[in-house]
Amino acid sequence: MKHYEYFNTLLPQLIGEKEGAIAPQITPSAAFGYASAQEAEAIFAGEAAKPLYARMGNPTGAKLETVLAKMEGGFGAVATSSGMAAIAMVLTGLLESGDEVLCVGGFFGGTYALMNETMPRFGIEGIFCDVDDFETMERVLQRGVKMVLCESVGNPNLKLPDIRRIALLCDRYNALFVVDNTATPLIVQPLKMGADLVVYSTTKIICGHSAALGGAVVFRGLKAEGEKLLDPKFSALHPLLKKGKGALMAVLKKRVMRDFGMSANAFASFLTLLGLETLPLRTKRVNESVEKLVALLYDAGLEVRHPSLENHEHHLRYEALFPDGCGPVVTIECGTRERAFAFLNGSKLMIQTANIGDNRTLGLHMASTIYRDFDEEGKKRLGITPGLVRLSIGLESPVALAEDMLAAWKSALS
Ligand SMILES: *Cc1c(COP(=O)(O)O)cnc(C)c1O
């Protein structure tokens, strides 16, 4: 597909160096010398684009930020120590105590706990609603909520949001729209669909190799006209908006990175850049494999859940809005916890781990691991049943994976 061909060219070209060592450079320094007192002053004033101190950014992380911003069609990006750090950065950078966040759809366990337990301790409340509950969305937006958060694909419930429609609603009510695009880099381009900020756990698909924990926030430039951040409800940010088009960089770095220090380290950024070079190739392969594998498992009678199947509630949206697939996650309803355990233990290919987007196929029982401490209401909201297994499909042959899973299923039934 032409989209992948574009990125197959762009990413390796951007990431490598053309002279000298052609691999991306790692600069593992915490501090950086300034040429003169004048230069120090200019760097601290943000007038000289040189490293200040690694908590505020490091050259290898800066390279990753440039590449991610180009990939998303954004103005800029901030690399963070993890995906959770990226989400925390957006919340703490743009909101104040007393604010609410409209959380749309299904959420990764960590994000759900952050919105449901941790942010409320600091006076920021999450309000949850289904991806298709536009009535609630509109009602909550009408009362002046500043931020809407959603995942491009619900993990693990695989609900698919209509990102353009939610973005239009956010624009109407001057709310910032933040999309966690961890499951669908390249497949979904949230900034181009009207989102204001994109967050990533780069640990997952962007790396692919599970060798580095990391995250990123990618953001748009400020608009010359009709900028929603100029709404009086964002008045706490207004002093920083004088920075012009790149003001969100100042907001995230000065209000968060400087004081919380969730900075990416150079080695993690280097490893992330290595993964990013092959992202389009891997994305195409994995999404084609997912469809093949899902069809094989479904035909064999497994209760497999995926939007590529006609029986999925968002099948039509999948066909219309996700022509390249919706990422590596597939779930299987095994009926009971015992059968789910037997299925996972019976597989020879799956690695049992709490990760997604690896080059190898992963599997995990949901209710006994990530969601073990969730109350019944939370589990119900997120679609976590006693027999639910989440898979993340890797680069292996989909036929070999189907054979392995069908053998595991057969042994689980006996
Ligand atoms: C893993 C994940 C995160 C958190 O990322 P970490 O890098 O593990 O902190 C956030 N959102 C989604 C959708 C994820 O899958």
The ligand as a Tripos MOL2 file, in Angstrom:
@<TRIPOS>MOLECULE
LIG
   15    15     1     0     0
SMALL
NO_CHARGES

@<TRIPOS>ATOM
      1 C1          1.4940   -0.3350   27.3980 C.3       1 LIG1
      2 C2          0.5520    0.7400   27.1570 C.ar      1 LIG1
      3 C3          0.6700    1.9640   27.8260 C.ar      1 LIG1
      4 C4          1.7350    2.2150   28.8660 C.3       1 LIG1
      5 O1          3.0080    2.2050   28.3340 O.3       1 LIG1
      6 P1          4.3560    1.8260   29.1480 P.3       1 LIG1
      7 O2          5.4190    2.0890   28.1430 O.co2     1 LIG1
      8 O3          4.2320    0.4070   29.5760 O.co2     1 LIG1
      9 O4          4.3850    2.7710   30.3080 O.co2     1 LIG1
     10 C5         -0.2430    2.9470   27.5380 C.ar      1 LIG1
     11 N1         -1.2230    2.7590   26.6440 N.ar      1 LIG1
     12 C6         -1.3690    1.6030   25.9850 C.ar      1 LIG1
     13 C7         -2.4750    1.4650   24.9970 C.3       1 LIG1
     14 C8         -0.5040    0.5540   26.2090 C.ar      1 LIG1
     15 O5         -0.6490   -0.6040   25.5690 O.3       1 LIG1
@<TRIPOS>BOND
     1     1     2 1
     2     2     3 ar
     3     2    14 ar
     4     3     4 1
     5     3    10 ar
     6     4     5 1
     7     5     6 1
     8     6     7 2
     9     6     8 1
    10     6     9 1
    11    10    11 ar
    12    11    12 ar
    13    12    13 1
    14    12    14 ar
    15    14    15 1
@<TRIPOS>SUBSTRUCTURE
     1 LIG1         1 GROUP 0 **** ****
